[in-house]
Amino acid sequence: MVLLKSVPPPSEGVRLEQAETTAVLGGRTLGRGTLYVAESRLSWFDGSGLGFDLEYQTISLHAISKDLSAYPQEHLYVMVNGNLNEEKDEEMHDRASGEDDEDDEEDSDGEGAITEIRFVPSDKAALECMFSAMCECQALHPDPEDSDSDNDFEGEEYDLEEAEQAQPEVTTFCTYEEGLSQLTAEGQATLERLEGMLAQSVAQQFHMAGVRTEEASADFEDGMDVDTGSAVAGQFEDADVDH
């Protein structure tokens, strides 16, 4: 059974007071009363002064529903975290009074529960004003978890100049003379030795009959030995050539 309380309606920060509004909580019609959309909370009271109020932090969704298959009249749909019933209120009171761990475990089983509430005004044209007033008031109570997630992305201001100064120096190209001057004595000696070996290798190459060859190529595939030492330029200039 839904627990209605005898509490006074809000008197400050009321953005909208919508009379002739039927409340349907968890599929049970509570009757016709007045809906108060205040900055501090959302409240509904019947004609006898009994009603309930909701903290905006507990409201996870509100929207204008025009789905007549879900409910035969257009209404303001509100989804609330938790069970708004007498048994739930008694459990919350017991937990606040310091009941044993068994009661706490029973409470935790209902943490994922929700309650659906439908506010049906006698004039459906009032739905837009009801929805807008709820949006404005709920914006005054942002979810703390959303604020924490936003802070996770806030970092220190990026200093481009400081970042560029922190970058390691990039190696640049230099001329042969500049590179040679930066070598140690041992490095220069090693470089000279390598250059001498390269020059000796080049000197071993020579030209024979206008064709450059190497000593390793002195033996031809036909088995003929050629005396490369006696070969001179122009040696075959008088040879007969078959045409």
C-alpha positions in Angstrom: 0.0 0.0 0.0 1.3 3.5 -0.9 2.1 5.6 2.2 0.6 9.1 2.0 1.8 11.6 4.6 0.1 14.6 6.1 2.7 17.2 5.3 2.3 20.8 4.3 2.8 21.6 0.6 5.8 23.7 -0.4 5.4 27.4 0.0 8.7 28.7 -1.4 10.2 28.4 -4.9 7.0 27.0 -6.4 7.4 27.1 -10.2 4.1 25.5 -11.0 0.9 24.5 -9.1 -1.3 22.3 -11.2 -4.7 21.5 -9.8 -7.1 18.7 -10.9 -4.2 16.3 -11.5 -4.6 12.6 -10.9 -1.6 10.7 -9.5 -1.0 7.0 -10.5 1.8 5.5 -8.4 3.0 2.0 -9.3 -0.2 1.2 -11.2 -2.4 2.3 -8.3 -4.6 5.4 -8.7 -4.3 7.7 -5.7 -7.0 10.0 -6.7 -7.2 13.6 -7.9 -5.2 16.3 -6.3 -2.7 19.2 -6.8 0.8 18.8 -8.2 3.4 21.2 -6.9 6.6 21.7 -8.9 8.9 23.5 -6.5 12.6 24.2 -6.7 13.3 22.0 -3.6 11.1 19.0 -4.4 8.1 17.6 -6.4 4.9 17.2 -4.4 1.4 16.0 -4.8 -1.5 16.2 -2.4 -5.1 15.0 -2.5 -8.1 16.9 -1.3 -7.7 15.8 2.3 -4.1 17.1 2.6 -2.4 13.7 2.4 0.3 13.3 -0.2 3.9 12.6 -0.9 7.0 14.5 -2.1 10.0 13.5 -4.1 13.6 14.7 -4.0 14.9 15.6 -7.5 18.0 13.5 -6.9 15.8 10.4 -6.8 14.1 11.1 -10.1 16.0 9.4 -12.9 13.6 10.2 -15.8 10.6 12.4 -16.6 8.8 12.9 -19.9 5.5 13.5 -21.6 3.9 10.2 -22.5 1.4 10.1 -25.3 1.5 6.3 -25.6 -2.2 5.4 -25.1 -1.3 1.7 -25.1 0.7 2.3 -21.8 -2.0 4.5 -20.2 -5.3 5.6 -21.7 -4.5 9.3 -21.2 -1.6 11.6 -22.0 0.4 12.3 -18.8 3.7 13.4 -17.3 5.7 10.2 -16.7 8.2 10.1 -13.8 10.6 7.3 -13.0 11.9 7.3 -9.4 14.7 5.2 -8.0 13.5 2.9 -5.2 10.1 1.7 -3.9 7.6 4.3 -2.7 5.5 2.1 -0.5 4.8 1.5 3.2 7.1 -1.5 3.5 10.0 0.4 2.0 9.6 3.3 4.3 9.5 1.0 7.3 12.8 -0.7 6.2 14.5 2.7 5.8 13.4 3.7 9.3 14.7 0.5 10.7 18.0 0.9 9.0 18.3 4.5 10.4 17.5 3.1 13.9 20.5 0.7 13.7 18.9 -2.6 12.9 21.1 -5.7 12.5 23.0 -6.7 9.3 20.2 -9.0 8.2 17.9 -6.1 7.7 20.6 -4.2 5.8 21.0 -7.2 3.4 17.3 -7.1 2.7 17.5 -3.4 2.0 20.3 -3.9 -0.5 18.1 -6.4 -2.5 15.8 -3.5 -3.4 18.5 -1.0 -4.5 17.8 -1.6 -8.2 14.0 -1.2 -7.8 12.2 1.7 -9.5 8.7 3.2 -9.1 6.7 4.6 -12.0 4.5 7.6 -11.3 2.0 9.2 -13.8 0.6 12.7 -13.3 -2.5 13.1 -15.4 -3.9 16.6 -15.6 -7.5 17.2 -16.4 -6.3 19.5 -19.2 -3.6 17.8 -21.3 -2.6 21.3 -22.6 -0.9 21.8 -19.2 1.6 19.0 -19.9 4.1 21.2 -21.6 4.2 23.7 -18.7 4.5 20.8 -16.2 7.4 19.3 -18.1 9.2 22.6 -18.5 8.9 23.4 -14.8 10.3 20.0 -13.9 13.3 20.5 -16.2 14.1 23.9 -14.7 13.9 22.6 -11.1 15.8 19.4 -11.7 18.6 21.4 -13.3 19.1 23.0 -9.9 20.0 19.6 -8.5 22.7 18.0 -10.6 23.7 14.5 -10.0 26.9 14.5 -7.9 28.2 11.4 -9.8 27.9 13.3 -13.1 30.0 16.2 -11.5 32.7 13.8 -10.4 32.9 12.2 -13.9 33.3 15.7 -15.4 36.1 16.5 -13.1 38.0 13.4 -14.2 38.6 15.1 -17.6 39.8 18.4 -16.1 43.5 18.7 -16.2 46.1 21.3 -15.8 46.4 24.0 -18.5 48.7 22.9 -21.3 51.7 25.2 -21.7 52.8 24.9 -25.3 56.0 27.0 -24.8 57.0 24.9 -21.8 56.3 21.7 -23.7 58.5 22.8 -26.6 61.4 23.7 -24.3 61.1 20.3 -22.7 61.5 18.5 -26.0 65.0 16.9 -26.6 67.3 18.5 -29.0 67.0 17.1 -32.6 70.2 16.0 -34.2 71.1 18.1 -37.3 73.3 17.4 -40.3 76.8 18.8 -40.5 79.5 19.1 -43.2 82.4 16.7 -43.6 84.8 19.3 -42.1 82.5 20.0 -39.1 82.2 16.3 -38.5 85.9 15.7 -38.8 86.7 18.4 -36.3 84.4 16.8 -33.7 86.2 13.4 -33.9 88.7 12.4 -31.3 92.3 11.5 -32.2 91.5 7.9 -32.1 88.4 8.5 -34.3 90.5 10.4 -36.9 93.1 7.6 -37.0 90.3 5.1 -37.6 88.9 7.2 -40.3 92.3 7.6 -42.1 92.8 3.8 -41.9 89.4 3.1 -43.5 90.1 5.7 -46.2 93.4 4.0 -47.0 91.8 0.6 -47.3 89.2 2.1 -49.6 91.9 3.7 -51.8 93.8 0.5 -52.0 90.7 -1.4 -53.2 90.1 1.2 -55.9 93.7 1.0 -57.1 93.4 -2.7 -57.7 90.9 -2.0 -60.5 92.3 -1.1 -64.0 91.3 -1.0 -67.6 92.0 -3.7 -70.1 91.2 -3.0 -73.8 88.9 -0.2 -72.7 87.0 -2.6 -70.4 87.3 -2.2 -66.6 88.0 -5.5 -64.8 89.5 -6.8 -61.6 92.3 -9.3 -60.8 89.7 -11.8 -59.7 88.3 -11.7 -63.3 91.6 -12.6 -65.0 90.6 -16.2 -65.7 87.9 -16.3 -68.4 85.2 -19.0 -68.7 86.9 -20.5 -71.8 90.0 -21.5 -69.7 92.3 -19.0 -71.5 94.9 -17.3 -69.3 95.4 -13.7 -70.0 98.5 -11.9 -69.0 97.0 -8.8 -67.6 100.3 -7.4 -66.6 101.4 -7.0 -70.3 98.2 -5.6 -71.5 98.4 -2.0 -72.8 96.0 0.4 -74.3 95.6 0.1 -78.1 97.0 -3.5 -78.2 94.3 -4.8 -80.5 94.0 -1.7 -82.7 95.5 -3.6 -85.8 93.5 -6.7 -85.4 91.3 -7.9 -88.3 87.7 -7.8 -87.6 85.3 -10.0 -89.6 82.5 -8.1 -91.1 
